Amino acid sequence: MTNAPEEPDGHHEPGAGDSAPDAPDAPDAPDTPEPAKAPAVTDHGGGVWSIPVPIPDNPLGHTLVHLIDTDAGPVLVDTGWDDPDSWQSLVDGLAACGTDVQALHGVLITHHHPDHHGLSARVREESGAWIAMHPADTDVVRRTRSTGPEDWLRHLTGKLAAAGAPESHTAPLHRALTDGSVRTLPGSTAAVPDLDIEPGALLPLPGRRLRAVWTPGHTPGHVCLHLEEQHPEAGRRGLGRLFSGDHLLPGITPHIGLYEIPGSPETADPLGDYLDSLDRIARLRPAQVLPAHQHPFDDAPARAAELRAHHEQRLLELLALLTGRERTLWELTEALSWNRPWARIPFGSRNIAVAEAEAHLRHLLVRGRAEPVHGSAPATYRAA
């Protein structure tokens, strides 16, 4: 499946997107689809299963939580959204795999978003299992737990004003700050992991060869997990299987926004990180990819090339908008090609669209292809 320009409806850190809970990435389709029907628990062979765990009120329908059998006991890759129905689906799925929560030895988290990390605390409480995550995303968890919603709202409101958003768009955020109606943030109660996932290291899973591959972009600490073992199906080409989280999905373009820390001057290049990460995964050439959404697929290099081409096309579109005319970030976002007209994109998704556009703009700035117009307020940009 090729990538059409999408309306971003993806995961985001508080302050980088809207003020509502995080939602999984938007399918490349002109309209929001009906919720995906969850597949059954699937035995992928070789001691690997997938368990569909529902995401409440979301068109993707579910997260594919993976279970890996080890000599020390079963280990989860991600856990699913923190919701009673999601918990029950995880419990039932583990039973279908011939085990239970109490038997779990550990939890490996591909990244900190709520549909991946949401149930980790309850799993640890019920089983005593350790939780492991890349330290960059552990920092996000700590930051989110320690930062009040008012701070994030002020940060978001300031960013939107600097982007040139009209008062009609920022007014709801000002009202929320005034009346204190936003009291919690997504991830504000997420579990702080026990262990760090070190890039390039073999993970402590007795009897298995599972290597961590750092793939920043969707989040600063996103990891894929490469099972360096022969695929159980004879005749498959490539090395082992890749648990790709949200980095590489068969028909969805993961949201790439900014790595936000309110009050920090840090200016990372998440899109540059993501493109580099795509190349890193393409070089692995796994026999099969087991993603966290949709379905397993083959030919990781071809999918990585599609995603790279999609972002390069977005960069060219942005550069064309900046050629011969100065524009604010908001004006650029409005003018980009999304999978539905701007007038039909809801409030929260517009905020995420601004973050997506800013990530692409920042990459152009890093490449020296665009430049800010000094002294402009709100800030405007032009082709360099």
DATAHU-V524351 format. One record per residue. N is the residue number from 1. OMEGA is omega as a letter, one per 30 degrees, with the letter a starting at -180 (999 if undefined). D_FIRST is the distance of its C-alpha to the first C-alpha in Angstrom with 2 decimals. Layout:
# DATAHU-V524351
[[N | OMEGA | D_FIRST] [N | OMEGA | D_FIRST]]
This chain:
# DATAHU-V524351
[[1 | l | 0.00] [2 | a | 3.79] [3 | l | 6.60] [4 | l | 9.26] [5 | a | 12.66] [6 | l | 13.35] [7 | a | 16.70] [8 | l | 17.55] [9 | a | 18.87] [10 | l | 18.82] [11 | l | 21.48] [12 | l | 24.30] [13 | l | 27.82] [14 | a | 30.54] [15 | l | 31.54] [16 | l | 28.26] [17 | a | 26.67] [18 | a | 28.33] [19 | l | 31.30] [20 | a | 29.66] [21 | l | 28.27] [22 | l | 25.04] [23 | a | 21.92] [24 | a | 18.59] [25 | a | 15.67] [26 | l | 14.29] [27 | l | 10.99] [28 | a | 9.21] [29 | a | 11.02] [30 | a | 14.31] [31 | l | 16.48] [32 | a | 17.12] [33 | l | 16.13] [34 | l | 18.78] [35 | a | 19.29] [36 | l | 17.17] [37 | a | 19.48] [38 | l | 20.45] [39 | l | 20.18] [40 | l | 23.41] [41 | a | 24.65] [42 | l | 23.13] [43 | a | 25.18] [44 | l | 23.04] [45 | l | 26.22] [46 | l | 28.39] [47 | l | 29.45] [48 | l | 26.07] [49 | l | 25.01] [50 | a | 22.62] [51 | l | 24.15] [52 | l | 22.31] [53 | a | 24.40] [54 | l | 24.04] [55 | a | 23.60] [56 | l | 26.07] [57 | a | 25.06] [58 | a | 21.45] [59 | l | 18.39] [60 | l | 16.61] [61 | a | 19.64] [62 | l | 20.23] [63 | l | 20.12] [64 | l | 19.92] [65 | a | 23.25] [66 | l | 23.86] [67 | l | 27.32] [68 | l | 28.72] [69 | l | 32.07] [70 | l | 34.56] [71 | l | 38.25] [72 | a | 39.16] [73 | a | 37.23] [74 | a | 33.69] [75 | l | 31.61] [76 | l | 28.83] [77 | a | 25.75] [78 | a | 25.57] [79 | a | 27.41] [80 | a | 25.78] [81 | l | 27.14] [82 | a | 30.94] [83 | a | 31.64] [84 | l | 33.93] [85 | l | 31.36] [86 | l | 28.97] [87 | a | 31.95] [88 | l | 32.87] [89 | l | 29.40] [90 | l | 29.63] [91 | a | 33.15] [92 | l | 32.30] [93 | l | 29.32] [94 | l | 31.62] [95 | l | 34.13] [96 | l | 31.65] [97 | l | 31.13] [98 | l | 34.92] [99 | l | 35.77] [100 | a | 36.47] [101 | a | 36.33] [102 | a | 39.79] [103 | a | 38.78] [104 | a | 36.08] [105 | a | 36.98] [106 | l | 34.53] [107 | l | 31.47] [108 | a | 28.97] [109 | l | 27.12] [110 | l | 23.94] [111 | a | 24.75] [112 | a | 27.11] [113 | a | 25.09] [114 | l | 26.66] [115 | l | 24.03] [116 | a | 24.41] [117 | a | 28.07] [118 | a | 29.55] [119 | a | 31.32] [120 | a | 32.46] [121 | a | 35.97] [122 | l | 36.58] [123 | l | 35.37] [124 | a | 37.77] [125 | a | 40.55] [126 | a | 40.28] [127 | a | 39.88] [128 | a | 41.18] [129 | l | 37.96] [130 | l | 37.30] [131 | a | 34.32] [132 | a | 32.78] [133 | l | 30.61] [134 | a | 30.27] [135 | l | 33.33] [136 | l | 31.46] [137 | l | 29.88] [138 | l | 33.22] [139 | l | 34.76] [140 | l | 32.41] [141 | l | 33.51] [142 | a | 37.15] [143 | a | 36.78] [144 | l | 35.22] [145 | a | 37.95] [146 | a | 40.68] [147 | a | 39.64] [148 | a | 40.68] [149 | l | 38.47] [150 | l | 40.83] [151 | l | 40.16] [152 | l | 36.40] [153 | l | 36.95] [154 | l | 39.30] [155 | a | 36.86] [156 | a | 34.02] [157 | l | 36.45] [158 | l | 37.74] [159 | a | 34.33] [160 | l | 33.38] [161 | l | 36.79] [162 | l | 36.36] [163 | a | 33.00] [164 | l | 34.87] [165 | l | 33.72] [166 | l | 36.13] [167 | l | 38.73] [168 | l | 37.23] [169 | a | 34.19] [170 | a | 36.20] [171 | l | 38.94] [172 | l | 37.39] [173 | l | 37.24] [174 | l | 40.84] [175 | l | 41.87] [176 | l | 40.25] [177 | a | 42.18] [178 | a | 45.36] [179 | l | 45.30] [180 | a | 43.76] [181 | l | 41.31] [182 | a | 38.61] [183 | l | 40.17] [184 | l | 37.36] [185 | l | 34.16] [186 | l | 31.04] [187 | a | 31.85] [188 | l | 35.54] [189 | a | 36.58] [190 | a | 34.00] [191 | l | 35.62] [192 | a | 36.72] [193 | l | 35.58] [194 | a | 38.28] [195 | l | 36.78] [196 | l | 34.84] [197 | a | 31.81] [198 | a | 32.70] [199 | l | 30.01] [200 | a | 30.21] [201 | l | 32.60] [202 | a | 32.57] [203 | a | 32.73] [204 | l | 35.92] [205 | a | 34.69] [206 | l | 37.39] [207 | l | 36.22] [208 | l | 32.64] [209 | a | 31.13] [210 | a | 28.67] [211 | l | 28.28] [212 | l | 27.27] [213 | a | 24.91] [214 | a | 25.30] [215 | a | 22.08] [216 | l | 23.31] [217 | l | 21.35] [218 | l | 20.13] [219 | a | 23.79] [220 | a | 26.55] [221 | l | 26.98] [222 | l | 23.57] [223 | l | 23.67] [224 | a | 21.53] [225 | a | 23.65] [226 | l | 23.64] [227 | a | 25.35] [228 | l | 27.08] [229 | l | 28.00] [230 | l | 27.27] [231 | a | 24.46] [232 | l | 26.32] [233 | a | 24.50] [234 | l | 26.32] [235 | l | 24.74] [236 | l | 21.68] [237 | a | 21.31] [238 | a | 21.24] [239 | l | 23.36] [240 | a | 23.25] [241 | a | 20.80] [242 | l | 19.49] [243 | a | 19.82] [244 | a | 17.48] [245 | l | 18.52] [246 | a | 16.41] [247 | a | 16.03] [248 | a | 12.85] [249 | a | 10.54] [250 | a | 7.37] [251 | a | 5.85] [252 | l | 8.95] [253 | a | 10.78] [254 | l | 14.24] [255 | l | 17.17] [256 | l | 19.31] [257 | l | 22.77] [258 | l | 26.20] [259 | a | 28.36] [260 | l | 31.14] [261 | a | 34.75] [262 | l | 37.13] [263 | a | 39.98] [264 | l | 38.53] [265 | a | 38.41] [266 | l | 35.61] [267 | l | 32.88] [268 | l | 30.01] [269 | a | 26.85] [270 | l | 24.00] [271 | l | 21.26] [272 | l | 23.10] [273 | a | 23.31] [274 | a | 19.60] [275 | l | 18.81] [276 | a | 21.59] [277 | l | 20.33] [278 | l | 16.90] [279 | a | 19.03] [280 | a | 21.25] [281 | l | 18.64] [282 | a | 17.15] [283 | l | 20.77] [284 | a | 21.22] [285 | l | 18.90] [286 | l | 19.09] [287 | a | 18.80] [288 | l | 16.65] [289 | l | 15.28] [290 | a | 16.68] [291 | a | 15.31] [292 | l | 17.30] [293 | l | 14.81] [294 | a | 12.54] [295 | l | 12.86] [296 | l | 13.65] [297 | l | 11.47] [298 | l | 12.61] [299 | l | 12.41] [300 | l | 12.88] [301 | l | 13.78] [302 | l | 10.56] [303 | l | 8.71] [304 | l | 11.89] [305 | l | 11.84] [306 | a | 8.60] [307 | l | 10.38] [308 | l | 13.60] [309 | l | 12.66] [310 | a | 11.62] [311 | l | 15.04] [312 | l | 16.89] [313 | l | 15.96] [314 | l | 17.22] [315 | l | 20.30] [316 | l | 20.98] [317 | l | 20.84] [318 | l | 23.21] [319 | l | 25.46] [320 | l | 25.76] [321 | a | 26.90] [322 | a | 29.50] [323 | l | 30.85] [324 | a | 34.14] [325 | l | 34.12] [326 | a | 34.72] [327 | l | 32.62] [328 | l | 32.65] [329 | l | 29.67] [330 | l | 29.67] [331 | l | 29.72] [332 | a | 26.80] [333 | l | 24.77] [334 | a | 25.74] [335 | l | 24.81] [336 | a | 21.29] [337 | l | 18.34] [338 | a | 17.09] [339 | l | 15.09] [340 | l | 18.54] [341 | a | 21.94] [342 | a | 23.95] [343 | a | 26.63] [344 | l | 24.41] [345 | a | 23.28] [346 | a | 25.73] [347 | a | 28.20] [348 | a | 26.64] [349 | l | 23.18] [350 | l | 25.01] [351 | l | 26.65] [352 | l | 23.42] [353 | l | 22.13] [354 | l | 25.35] [355 | l | 24.75] [356 | l | 21.25] [357 | a | 22.84] [358 | l | 25.80] [359 | l | 23.85] [360 | l | 22.39] [361 | a | 25.88] [362 | l | 27.53] [363 | l | 25.42] [364 | l | 26.58] [365 | l | 30.10] [366 | l | 29.92] [367 | a | 28.81] [368 | a | 31.69] [369 | l | 29.59] [370 | a | 30.83] [371 | l | 34.08] [372 | l | 35.78] [373 | a | 38.60] [374 | l | 41.57] [375 | a | 43.69] [376 | l | 41.19] [377 | f | 41.06] [378 | a | 38.52] [379 | l | 36.88] [380 | a | 35.35] [381 | l | 33.37] [382 | l | 33.12] [383 | a | 31.61] [384 | 999 | 33.74]]
